[in-house]
Amino acid sequence: MYNPICSIKQNNLQLLYIEDDLEARELTYIILKQFFNHIIIANNGEDGYKIFQENKFDLIVTNMTMHHIKDTKGFIQKLSNSLKQNGYL
């Protein structure tokens, strides 16, 4: 029988997880590690963007309300623009 969870866990996808809330970060990581072998965690948007620029990721997970970033939607747009410039979108 096909088990999609097993096949997902066996992948080599690189995940960047950006979350500034410690409790949410820890709880979500518990879930994400069931599906991804390679997870890099950033504690805030600034660090996440630096990590993003230095590495290649297959998936980026972030929240829309980071407390230390005044314009979270602008941050998401900045990520999106960088992805477009590098041919991802």
Rosetta constraint file for C-alpha pairs under 8 A:
AtomPair CA 3 CA 7 HARMONIC 6.66 0.50
AtomPair CA 4 CA 8 HARMONIC 6.07 0.50
AtomPair CA 5 CA 9 HARMONIC 6.26 0.50
AtomPair CA 5 CA 35 HARMONIC 6.70 0.50
AtomPair CA 6 CA 10 HARMONIC 6.49 0.50
AtomPair CA 7 CA 11 HARMONIC 6.95 0.50
AtomPair CA 8 CA 35 HARMONIC 5.69 0.50
AtomPair CA 8 CA 36 HARMONIC 7.09 0.50
AtomPair CA 9 CA 34 HARMONIC 6.54 0.50
AtomPair CA 9 CA 35 HARMONIC 4.52 0.50
AtomPair CA 9 CA 36 HARMONIC 5.33 0.50
AtomPair CA 9 CA 37 HARMONIC 6.37 0.50
AtomPair CA 10 CA 36 HARMONIC 7.76 0.50
AtomPair CA 10 CA 37 HARMONIC 7.31 0.50
AtomPair CA 11 CA 36 HARMONIC 6.98 0.50
AtomPair CA 11 CA 37 HARMONIC 6.98 0.50
AtomPair CA 12 CA 36 HARMONIC 7.58 0.50
AtomPair CA 12 CA 37 HARMONIC 6.49 0.50
AtomPair CA 12 CA 38 HARMONIC 6.85 0.50
AtomPair CA 13 CA 36 HARMONIC 6.74 0.50
AtomPair CA 13 CA 37 HARMONIC 7.22 0.50
AtomPair CA 13 CA 38 HARMONIC 6.46 0.50
AtomPair CA 13 CA 57 HARMONIC 7.44 0.50
AtomPair CA 13 CA 58 HARMONIC 5.74 0.50
AtomPair CA 13 CA 59 HARMONIC 7.61 0.50
AtomPair CA 14 CA 36 HARMONIC 7.67 0.50
AtomPair CA 14 CA 37 HARMONIC 7.75 0.50
AtomPair CA 14 CA 38 HARMONIC 5.10 0.50
AtomPair CA 14 CA 39 HARMONIC 6.16 0.50
AtomPair CA 14 CA 40 HARMONIC 7.80 0.50
AtomPair CA 14 CA 56 HARMONIC 7.44 0.50
AtomPair CA 14 CA 57 HARMONIC 4.88 0.50
AtomPair CA 14 CA 58 HARMONIC 5.23 0.50
AtomPair CA 14 CA 59 HARMONIC 6.58 0.50
AtomPair CA 15 CA 36 HARMONIC 7.29 0.50
AtomPair CA 15 CA 38 HARMONIC 6.15 0.50
AtomPair CA 15 CA 39 HARMONIC 4.78 0.50
AtomPair CA 15 CA 40 HARMONIC 6.22 0.50
AtomPair CA 15 CA 57 HARMONIC 5.74 0.50
AtomPair CA 15 CA 58 HARMONIC 6.08 0.50
AtomPair CA 15 CA 59 HARMONIC 4.91 0.50
AtomPair CA 15 CA 60 HARMONIC 5.80 0.50
AtomPair CA 15 CA 61 HARMONIC 7.49 0.50
AtomPair CA 16 CA 39 HARMONIC 5.96 0.50
AtomPair CA 16 CA 40 HARMONIC 4.98 0.50
AtomPair CA 16 CA 41 HARMONIC 5.98 0.50
AtomPair CA 16 CA 42 HARMONIC 7.44 0.50
AtomPair CA 16 CA 48 HARMONIC 7.67 0.50
AtomPair CA 16 CA 52 HARMONIC 7.48 0.50
AtomPair CA 16 CA 57 HARMONIC 6.49 0.50
AtomPair CA 16 CA 59 HARMONIC 6.36 0.50
AtomPair CA 16 CA 60 HARMONIC 4.73 0.50
AtomPair CA 16 CA 61 HARMONIC 6.22 0.50
AtomPair CA 17 CA 39 HARMONIC 7.00 0.50
AtomPair CA 17 CA 40 HARMONIC 6.19 0.50
AtomPair CA 17 CA 41 HARMONIC 4.84 0.50
AtomPair CA 17 CA 42 HARMONIC 6.20 0.50
AtomPair CA 17 CA 48 HARMONIC 7.84 0.50
AtomPair CA 17 CA 60 HARMONIC 5.93 0.50
AtomPair CA 17 CA 61 HARMONIC 4.79 0.50
AtomPair CA 17 CA 62 HARMONIC 5.92 0.50
AtomPair CA 18 CA 41 HARMONIC 5.94 0.50
AtomPair CA 18 CA 42 HARMONIC 4.75 0.50
AtomPair CA 18 CA 43 HARMONIC 6.14 0.50
AtomPair CA 18 CA 44 HARMONIC 6.09 0.50
AtomPair CA 18 CA 45 HARMONIC 6.40 0.50
AtomPair CA 18 CA 48 HARMONIC 5.76 0.50
AtomPair CA 18 CA 60 HARMONIC 7.65 0.50
AtomPair CA 18 CA 61 HARMONIC 6.16 0.50
AtomPair CA 18 CA 62 HARMONIC 4.67 0.50
AtomPair CA 18 CA 63 HARMONIC 7.17 0.50
AtomPair CA 19 CA 24 HARMONIC 7.36 0.50
AtomPair CA 19 CA 25 HARMONIC 5.65 0.50
AtomPair CA 19 CA 41 HARMONIC 7.70 0.50
AtomPair CA 19 CA 42 HARMONIC 6.46 0.50
AtomPair CA 19 CA 43 HARMONIC 5.46 0.50
AtomPair CA 19 CA 44 HARMONIC 5.77 0.50
AtomPair CA 19 CA 45 HARMONIC 7.48 0.50
AtomPair CA 19 CA 62 HARMONIC 5.91 0.50
AtomPair CA 19 CA 63 HARMONIC 6.33 0.50
AtomPair CA 19 CA 66 HARMONIC 7.41 0.50
AtomPair CA 20 CA 25 HARMONIC 7.20 0.50
AtomPair CA 20 CA 42 HARMONIC 7.79 0.50
AtomPair CA 20 CA 43 HARMONIC 4.88 0.50
AtomPair CA 20 CA 44 HARMONIC 4.70 0.50
AtomPair CA 20 CA 45 HARMONIC 7.52 0.50
AtomPair CA 20 CA 66 HARMONIC 6.14 0.50
AtomPair CA 20 CA 67 HARMONIC 7.42 0.50
AtomPair CA 21 CA 25 HARMONIC 5.96 0.50
AtomPair CA 21 CA 43 HARMONIC 7.73 0.50
AtomPair CA 22 CA 26 HARMONIC 6.16 0.50
AtomPair CA 22 CA 43 HARMONIC 7.87 0.50
AtomPair CA 23 CA 27 HARMONIC 6.20 0.50
AtomPair CA 24 CA 28 HARMONIC 5.89 0.50
AtomPair CA 25 CA 29 HARMONIC 5.96 0.50
AtomPair CA 26 CA 30 HARMONIC 6.47 0.50
AtomPair CA 27 CA 31 HARMONIC 6.88 0.50
AtomPair CA 28 CA 32 HARMONIC 6.13 0.50
AtomPair CA 29 CA 33 HARMONIC 5.92 0.50
AtomPair CA 30 CA 34 HARMONIC 7.02 0.50
AtomPair CA 31 CA 35 HARMONIC 7.43 0.50
AtomPair CA 32 CA 36 HARMONIC 6.09 0.50
AtomPair CA 33 CA 37 HARMONIC 6.51 0.50
AtomPair CA 33 CA 39 HARMONIC 7.37 0.50
AtomPair CA 41 CA 48 HARMONIC 7.71 0.50
AtomPair CA 42 CA 47 HARMONIC 5.78 0.50
AtomPair CA 42 CA 48 HARMONIC 4.86 0.50
AtomPair CA 42 CA 51 HARMONIC 7.67 0.50
AtomPair CA 43 CA 47 HARMONIC 6.78 0.50
AtomPair CA 43 CA 48 HARMONIC 7.23 0.50
AtomPair CA 44 CA 48 HARMONIC 6.03 0.50
AtomPair CA 44 CA 66 HARMONIC 7.31 0.50
AtomPair CA 44 CA 68 HARMONIC 7.84 0.50
AtomPair CA 45 CA 49 HARMONIC 6.00 0.50
AtomPair CA 45 CA 66 HARMONIC 7.24 0.50
AtomPair CA 45 CA 69 HARMONIC 7.15 0.50
AtomPair CA 45 CA 75 HARMONIC 7.48 0.50
AtomPair CA 46 CA 50 HARMONIC 6.43 0.50
AtomPair CA 47 CA 51 HARMONIC 6.17 0.50
AtomPair CA 48 CA 52 HARMONIC 5.95 0.50
AtomPair CA 49 CA 53 HARMONIC 6.17 0.50
AtomPair CA 49 CA 79 HARMONIC 7.35 0.50
AtomPair CA 50 CA 54 HARMONIC 6.47 0.50
AtomPair CA 51 CA 55 HARMONIC 6.23 0.50
AtomPair CA 52 CA 56 HARMONIC 6.86 0.50
AtomPair CA 52 CA 57 HARMONIC 7.41 0.50
AtomPair CA 64 CA 72 HARMONIC 5.95 0.50
AtomPair CA 64 CA 73 HARMONIC 6.81 0.50
AtomPair CA 64 CA 76 HARMONIC 7.93 0.50
AtomPair CA 65 CA 72 HARMONIC 6.05 0.50
AtomPair CA 66 CA 70 HARMONIC 7.98 0.50
AtomPair CA 66 CA 72 HARMONIC 6.31 0.50
AtomPair CA 69 CA 75 HARMONIC 7.85 0.50
AtomPair CA 71 CA 75 HARMONIC 6.41 0.50
AtomPair CA 72 CA 76 HARMONIC 6.31 0.50
AtomPair CA 73 CA 77 HARMONIC 6.15 0.50
AtomPair CA 74 CA 78 HARMONIC 6.08 0.50
AtomPair CA 75 CA 79 HARMONIC 6.38 0.50
AtomPair CA 76 CA 80 HARMONIC 6.17 0.50
AtomPair CA 77 CA 81 HARMONIC 6.03 0.50
AtomPair CA 78 CA 82 HARMONIC 6.26 0.50
AtomPair CA 79 CA 83 HARMONIC 6.24 0.50
AtomPair CA 80 CA 84 HARMONIC 6.24 0.50
AtomPair CA 80 CA 89 HARMONIC 7.84 0.50
AtomPair CA 81 CA 85 HARMONIC 6.16 0.50
AtomPair CA 82 CA 86 HARMONIC 6.26 0.50
AtomPair CA 83 CA 87 HARMONIC 6.30 0.50
AtomPair CA 83 CA 88 HARMONIC 5.07 0.50
AtomPair CA 83 CA 89 HARMONIC 5.99 0.50
AtomPair CA 84 CA 88 HARMONIC 5.49 0.50
AtomPair CA 84 CA 89 HARMONIC 4.79 0.50
